[in-house]
């Protein structure tokens, strides 16, 4: 689905841009270089556009992907719960944990753990009323601030704490993805049918995002940080500023509203533009190949950042870090378009699917495929016939 591929690519671009300044310390962060006005403007602008929202988009899209994988297993007569458990166990153990060992900002381990908790609930979420996953998401979002507060207090300030404490919130975003995947607008053949859902998602997301800013301002207004006589924040035993207990709860709620609202806004905007089928749709379609190999792109970005910037930590300017991220995506997009012309799956995506289904998975296209993203289809003449998997193969 063009909409899902493009949205996944945009989400990954946002995540990697945020990671570019987190993998290694910049010269400005280490105090080796003064932050220029341009660097501050770029850093603040990208944070406002992407921070939290890109990750929430990926969480929602992962929920969509879980439903598609579930339905695929049902069509083949397999056991969908077992497939889902293998799918996310492989993601966590093979890709997530090794990545977490070299970069504590890893998201794969967190996503895999959350999806494994979601697997037993999938029969309830994919059946019954189409609004059931949305109600489940709302309940999880309401409980998430309290669950995060309790888990953080119990686990303490460790680099891996975020892998666990944000699981309730991520489960809520996954449920939003399940709801979205069950919508009739995402059924095969329904891509061109009239629908107000993309516009509704766009405006609802914007409103929820504004509410998130309101919750963040309320946390500062009603639960101010404790300051010392010298005007410096008082630090606790964990080295973090001391704040009233109510502040983390409001900040967590604000994070959910801002991330979720921003994700819905972007998803609705992309979906609306794709359905319009005009110049914007054609331009966005260029990103589709990148969205089909996000696992490869994500892990590849960390490798490139560590190799290029690792030896120069605290010496690389902030703008140079963002410049490297942009250059990486230009190269990744070119690679993805070439790769997608000859292969059905990205290299790491093929490994992931091969270990998930424990059987042969087609990799090469039978004939030369068209370049995706043109004329609003998968290629100039629509999807190549050779891109269809072999009978009985996982899709």
C-alpha positions in Angstrom: 0.0 0.0 0.0 1.6 3.3 -1.2 0.2 5.2 1.8 1.8 2.9 4.3 5.1 2.7 2.5 5.4 6.5 2.3 4.3 7.1 5.9 6.8 4.5 7.1 9.6 6.2 5.2 8.7 9.6 6.6 8.6 8.2 10.1 12.0 6.6 9.7 13.5 9.8 8.4 12.3 11.6 11.5 13.6 8.9 13.8 17.0 8.9 12.2 17.3 12.7 12.1 16.7 12.7 15.9 19.2 9.8 16.4 21.9 11.7 14.4 22.5 14.0 17.4 22.1 11.2 20.0 24.5 8.5 18.8 27.5 10.7 19.7 27.9 14.0 21.6 28.1 17.0 19.3 30.8 19.7 19.9 28.0 22.1 21.2 26.7 19.5 23.6 30.2 18.9 25.0 30.8 22.6 25.4 33.6 22.6 22.9 31.8 24.9 20.5 29.3 27.7 21.0 25.9 27.0 19.5 25.2 29.4 16.6 21.8 30.9 15.9 21.4 28.8 12.8 22.3 25.6 14.7 19.8 26.4 17.4 17.1 27.2 14.8 17.6 24.0 12.9 17.8 21.9 16.1 14.6 23.5 17.6 12.7 23.3 14.3 13.5 19.6 13.7 12.6 18.8 17.3 9.2 20.6 17.0 8.5 18.8 13.7 9.8 15.3 14.5 10.6 14.7 18.2 8.2 12.1 19.6 5.9 12.3 16.6 8.1 10.1 14.3 8.4 7.4 16.9 4.7 7.5 17.5 4.1 7.1 13.8 6.3 4.0 13.7 4.4 2.6 16.7 1.1 3.1 15.0 2.4 1.6 11.7 3.8 -1.4 13.6 0.3 -2.0 14.9 -1.0 -1.9 11.3 1.8 -4.3 10.2 0.9 -6.7 13.1 -2.7 -6.9 11.8 -1.6 -7.5 8.2 0.8 -10.3 9.3 -2.0 -11.8 11.4 -4.4 -11.8 8.5 -1.7 -13.3 6.3 -1.2 -16.2 8.7 -4.9 -16.8 9.0 -5.3 -17.0 5.2 -2.5 -19.6 5.0 -4.2 -21.7 7.7 -1.4 -21.2 10.2 -1.4 -20.2 13.8 -1.3 -16.4 13.8 -0.3 -16.1 17.5 2.7 -18.3 17.0 3.7 -16.4 13.9 3.4 -13.1 15.7 5.4 -14.4 18.7 8.2 -15.6 16.4 8.1 -12.3 14.4 8.8 -10.1 17.3 11.1 -12.5 19.2 13.3 -12.4 16.2 13.1 -8.6 15.9 14.0 -8.2 19.5 16.8 -10.8 19.9 18.4 -10.7 16.5 18.2 -7.0 15.8 17.0 -5.1 18.9 19.3 -6.3 21.7 22.5 -6.1 19.7 21.5 -2.6 18.6 20.7 -1.6 22.2 24.2 -2.6 23.3 25.8 0.0 21.0 23.1 2.7 21.1 20.9 3.1 24.2 18.3 5.0 22.1 17.3 1.8 20.3 13.6 1.4 19.6 13.5 -2.2 18.2 13.9 -3.9 21.6 11.1 -1.7 23.0 8.8 -2.4 20.1 9.5 -6.1 20.1 8.8 -6.4 23.9 5.5 -4.4 23.5 4.4 -6.4 20.5 5.0 -9.7 22.4 2.7 -8.4 25.1 0.2 -7.5 22.5 0.2 -10.9 20.8 -2.2 -12.6 23.3 -4.6 -9.7 22.9 -4.8 -9.8 19.1 -7.8 -12.2 18.9 -9.8 -9.6 20.9 -8.5 -6.6 19.0 -9.0 -8.0 15.5 -12.5 -9.3 16.2 -15.7 -7.7 17.4 -16.5 -4.0 16.9 -14.1 -2.0 14.8 -13.9 0.6 17.6 -12.7 -1.9 20.2 -9.0 -1.3 19.5 -9.6 2.5 19.8 -11.3 2.1 23.2 -8.4 -0.1 24.3 -5.9 2.6 23.2 -7.8 5.3 25.2 -7.7 3.1 28.4 -4.0 2.4 27.9 -3.2 6.1 27.4 -5.1 7.0 30.6 -3.2 4.4 32.6 0.2 5.0 31.0 1.3 8.0 33.1 0.6 6.1 36.4 2.2 2.9 35.1 5.3 4.8 33.8 5.7 6.6 37.2 5.5 3.3 39.1 7.8 1.5 36.8 10.4 4.3 36.8 10.3 4.4 40.6 10.8 0.7 40.8 13.5 0.3 38.1 15.5 3.4 38.8 17.5 5.6 36.3 19.2 3.0 34.0 19.9 3.3 30.3 17.5 0.4 29.6 14.7 1.7 31.8 12.9 3.3 28.8 12.7 -0.1 27.2 10.1 -1.0 29.9 8.6 2.1 31.3 7.0 3.3 28.1 5.5 0.0 27.2 1.9 1.0 28.2 2.0 4.1 26.1 3.4 2.1 23.1 0.7 -0.5 23.5 -1.8 2.3 23.2 -0.2 3.4 19.9 -0.2 -0.2 18.7 -3.9 -0.4 19.4 -4.4 2.8 17.3 -2.6 1.0 14.5 -4.9 -2.0 14.9 -7.9 0.2 14.6 -6.5 1.9 11.5 -5.7 -1.4 9.9 -9.3 -2.5 10.4 -10.8 0.5 8.7 -12.5 -0.3 5.4 -10.5 2.4 3.7 -7.4 0.2 4.1 -9.1 -2.9 2.6 -7.7 -4.1 -0.7 -9.2 -2.2 -3.6 -10.5 0.6 -1.4 -7.6 3.0 -2.0 -9.6 5.2 -4.4 -13.0 5.1 -2.6 -14.1 8.5 -1.2 -13.4 8.9 2.5 -13.3 11.7 5.1 -11.0 9.7 7.4 -7.7 11.2 6.3 -8.9 14.8 6.8 -10.5 13.8 10.1 -7.2 12.3 11.3 -5.4 15.4 10.2 -7.5 17.9 12.2 -8.0 15.6 15.2 -4.3 15.0 15.4 -3.6 18.8 15.3 -6.1 19.4 18.1 -4.7 16.6 20.2 -1.2 18.0 19.6 -2.2 21.4 20.9 -3.7 19.8 24.0 -0.4 18.2 24.6 1.3 21.5 24.7 -1.3 22.7 27.1 -0.5 19.7 29.4 3.2 20.5 29.2 2.7 24.1 30.2 0.4 23.0 33.0 3.2 20.8 34.3 5.5 23.8 34.5 2.9 26.0 36.0 1.4 23.8 38.7 4.5 21.7 39.5 7.5 23.9 39.1 11.0 22.5 39.5 12.6 22.9 42.9 15.4 25.5 42.7 18.2 26.2 45.1 19.2 29.6 46.5 21.7 30.0 43.6 18.9 29.5 41.1 20.2 26.1 40.1 17.8 23.1 40.1 18.1 20.9 43.1 19.3 17.4 42.2 18.1 14.2 43.8 20.1 11.0 44.6 19.7 9.9 40.9 21.4 13.1 39.7 18.1 14.4 38.1 16.3 17.6 39.1 13.8 17.2 42.0 10.2 17.7 40.8 6.8 17.2 42.6 5.2 13.8 42.0 2.5 15.3 39.8 4.9 16.7 37.3 6.0 13.3 35.7 2.3 12.4 35.4 1.5 15.5 33.4 4.7 15.3 31.4 3.8 11.7 30.5 0.3 12.7 29.5 1.7 15.6 27.4 4.1 13.2 25.7 1.3 10.9 24.7 -0.9 13.8 23.4 1.9 15.5 21.5 3.4 12.4 20.0 0.0 10.8 19.2 -1.5 14.0 17.9 1.5 14.7 15.7 1.5 11.1 14.4 -2.2 11.3 13.5 -1.6 14.7 11.8 1.2 13.4 9.7 -0.5 10.1 8.8 -3.7 12.0 7.9 -1.8 14.5 5.8 0.2 11.9 3.9 -2.9 9.7 3.3 -4.9 12.7 2.1 -2.1 13.8 -0.3 -1.7 10.2 -1.6 -5.4 9.8 -2.3 -5.5 13.1 -4.2 -3.3 11.5 -6.8 -1.7 14.8 -7.9 1.8 16.3 -7.9 2.2 15.9 -4.2 1.3 12.2 -4.4 3.9 11.7 -7.2 6.5 13.5 -5.2 5.8 11.5 -2.0 5.8 8.2 -4.0 9.5 8.6 -4.5 9.9 7.6 -0.8 7.9 4.4 -1.2 11.0 2.1 -1.8 12.6 3.5 1.4 9.5 2.6 3.4 9.8 -1.0 2.3 13.2 -1.5 3.9 13.0 0.6 7.1 14.7 -2.1 9.2 17.8 -2.0 7.0 17.8 1.8 6.8 17.4 2.2 10.6 20.2 -0.2 11.6 22.4 1.1 8.7 22.1 4.6 9.9 23.5 3.8 13.4 26.4 1.9 11.7 27.2 4.9 9.5 26.9 7.4 12.4 29.2 5.4 14.6 31.8 4.8 12.0 31.9 8.4 10.7 31.3 10.4 13.9 32.3 7.9 16.6 36.1 8.6 16.4 35.3 12.4 16.4 32.9 12.5 19.3 32.6 16.0 20.9 34.3 17.4 17.9 31.5 17.2 15.3 29.3 20.3 15.0 25.6 19.9 15.4 24.9 21.1 11.8 27.4 18.6 10.5 25.5 15.8 12.3 22.3 16.8 10.6 24.1 17.2 7.3 25.4 13.6 7.6 21.9 12.4 8.3 20.6 14.1 5.2 23.4 12.7 3.0 22.7 9.2 4.4 19.1 9.4 3.4 19.9 10.6 -0.1 22.2 7.6 -0.5 19.7 5.3 1.2 16.9 6.4 -1.1 19.0 5.8 -4.2 20.0 2.4 -2.9 16.4 1.5 -2.0 15.1 2.4 -5.5 17.8 0.3 -7.1 17.4 -2.6 -4.7 13.6 -2.6 -5.0 13.9 -2.9 -8.8 15.5 -6.3 -8.5 14.3 -7.7 -5.1 11.0 -8.1 -3.3 12.4 -7.3 0.2 15.2 -5.4 1.8 18.2 -7.5 2.9 17.4 -7.5 6.7 13.7 -7.6 6.0 14.2 -10.8 4.1 16.2 -12.3 7.0 13.5 -11.2 9.5 10.7 -12.8 7.4 12.7 -15.9 6.7 13.1 -16.6 10.4 9.6 -15.6 11.2 7.9 -18.1 8.8 10.7 -20.8 9.0 10.3 -21.5 5.3 11.4 -20.3 1.9 10.7 -16.6 1.2 11.0 -15.3 -2.4 13.7 -12.6 -2.7 14.4 -11.9 -6.4 11.9 -10.6 -8.8 11.3 -12.8 -11.8 11.5 -9.9 -14.2 12.9 -6.4 -14.0 10.6 -4.3 -11.8 9.5 -0.7 -12.5 10.7 2.1 -10.3 8.0 2.6 -7.6 6.3 5.9 -6.9 5.4 6.9 -10.5 1.9 7.6 -11.7 0.5 7.0 -8.3 1.1 3.2 -8.6 3.9 0.9 -7.9 5.5 1.8 -11.3 4.7 3.4 -14.6 2.4 0.5 -15.6 1.3 -0.5 -12.1 2.7 -3.3 -10.0 4.9 -5.8 -12.0 3.4 -9.2 -12.3 6.7 -10.7 -11.1 6.4 -9.0 -7.7 3.7 -11.4 -6.6 5.1 -13.9 -4.1 5.0 -17.6 -5.0 1.9 -19.5 -4.0 1.8 -20.2 -0.3 4.8 -17.9 0.4 4.5 -15.4 3.2 3.6 -11.8 2.1 
